[in-house]
Amino acid sequence: MQALSDNLPYRLNISEAQRSWWVTKDDGTGQNTFARVNTEFGKESVLPDGITMTSDIAAVDGQKYITFMPDGHTDVCTIRLQSGGNYVDVACETPMGVYHVAGAPLAGGSVRMAGVF
């Protein structure tokens, strides 16, 4: 919704190695450069110990991210959060779809992805 409101692309940046994520937005210069948003969502969030994150997002210049466009389009992908044999998938199957929980829940609760989805 923020991409639509600001009329700028936003990205959910993902570091599988660091088990973390943060939000950036197009800086508006027309140079396809992105900067962290100046809200809680721009701060790096880290998964609790013992939970890993994988995705089928293709890396661009070594970075993985999901782009949310002002016209409502988004990248299609699945992110898996896993602890031992338990996992939960967060997925979007179509460019105009929404991200939703698509897999089995983690034992003992859930992980809140900073309200991004």
C-alpha positions as CSV (number, residue, x, y, z in Angstrom):
1,M,0.0,0.0,0.0
2,Q,2.9,2.4,0.7
3,A,4.2,2.0,-2.8
4,L,0.8,3.0,-4.2
5,S,0.5,5.9,-1.7
6,D,4.0,7.3,-2.5
7,N,3.9,6.3,-6.2
8,L,7.4,4.8,-5.8
9,P,8.6,1.2,-5.8
10,Y,9.4,-0.4,-2.4
11,R,11.6,-3.4,-1.8
12,L,11.6,-6.0,1.0
13,N,15.3,-6.9,1.1
14,I,16.3,-10.3,2.4
15,S,19.5,-11.7,3.7
16,E,19.2,-15.4,4.1
17,A,22.8,-15.7,5.5
18,Q,22.0,-13.1,8.2
19,R,18.4,-14.4,8.6
20,S,17.2,-10.7,8.3
21,W,15.1,-8.3,6.3
22,W,14.5,-4.6,5.9
23,V,12.5,-2.3,3.6
24,T,13.9,0.2,1.1
25,K,12.2,2.5,-1.4
26,D,13.1,4.2,-4.6
27,D,14.8,7.5,-3.8
28,G,12.9,9.2,-6.6
29,T,16.0,10.3,-8.6
30,G,15.1,8.1,-11.6
31,Q,18.4,6.2,-11.2
32,N,16.8,3.0,-9.8
33,T,18.5,3.6,-6.5
34,F,16.9,2.6,-3.2
35,A,17.4,3.8,0.3
36,R,16.1,2.4,3.7
37,V,12.8,3.8,4.7
38,N,12.9,6.1,7.8
39,T,10.5,4.0,9.8
40,E,10.6,0.9,11.9
41,F,10.4,-1.1,8.6
42,G,13.7,0.3,7.4
43,K,15.5,-1.2,10.5
44,E,17.0,-4.6,10.0
45,S,14.9,-7.3,11.7
46,V,16.5,-10.6,12.5
47,L,14.8,-14.0,13.0
48,P,15.1,-15.7,16.4
49,D,18.0,-18.2,16.9
50,G,17.2,-21.6,15.4
51,I,15.0,-20.3,12.5
52,T,16.4,-20.2,9.0
53,M,15.1,-18.4,6.0
54,T,15.3,-19.5,2.3
55,S,13.6,-18.3,-0.8
56,D,13.3,-18.8,-4.5
57,I,14.1,-15.1,-5.2
58,A,16.8,-14.6,-7.8
59,A,19.7,-12.5,-6.5
60,V,20.5,-9.3,-8.4
61,D,24.0,-8.1,-7.8
62,G,24.3,-10.4,-4.8
63,Q,21.1,-9.0,-3.2
64,K,17.7,-10.7,-2.8
65,Y,14.6,-8.5,-2.7
66,I,10.9,-8.5,-3.5
67,T,9.8,-5.3,-5.3
68,F,6.3,-3.8,-4.7
69,M,5.3,-1.5,-7.5
70,P,3.0,1.5,-7.3
71,D,0.5,-0.1,-9.7
72,G,0.1,-3.1,-7.4
73,H,2.5,-5.6,-9.1
74,T,5.0,-7.5,-7.0
75,D,7.6,-10.2,-7.5
76,V,6.3,-13.8,-7.4
77,C,8.2,-15.9,-4.9
78,T,8.1,-18.1,-1.8
79,I,10.0,-17.5,1.4
80,R,10.4,-20.4,3.8
81,L,11.0,-20.0,7.5
82,Q,12.2,-23.2,9.1
83,S,13.1,-24.6,12.4
84,G,14.1,-28.3,12.4
85,G,11.4,-30.2,10.5
86,N,8.8,-27.4,11.0
87,Y,8.3,-24.7,8.5
88,V,6.0,-22.0,7.3
89,D,5.9,-20.6,3.7
90,V,5.0,-17.0,2.9
91,A,4.2,-16.9,-0.8
92,C,2.7,-14.8,-3.7
93,E,1.8,-16.9,-6.8
94,T,0.9,-14.1,-9.2
95,P,2.2,-10.6,-10.0
96,M,-1.0,-9.0,-8.8
97,G,-1.4,-11.4,-5.9
98,V,-0.9,-10.9,-2.2
99,Y,1.7,-12.5,0.1
100,H,0.1,-15.0,2.4
101,V,1.0,-17.9,4.7
102,A,1.0,-21.0,2.5
103,G,2.7,-23.8,4.4
104,A,2.6,-25.6,7.7
105,P,2.9,-23.5,10.9
106,L,6.1,-23.5,13.0
107,A,5.7,-25.3,16.2
108,G,5.2,-23.1,19.2
109,G,3.9,-20.0,17.5
110,S,4.6,-17.8,14.5
111,V,7.1,-15.3,13.3
112,R,5.9,-11.7,12.6
113,M,7.6,-10.3,9.5
114,A,7.5,-6.7,10.8
115,G,4.0,-6.3,9.4
116,V,5.3,-6.1,5.8
117,F,3.0,-8.8,4.4
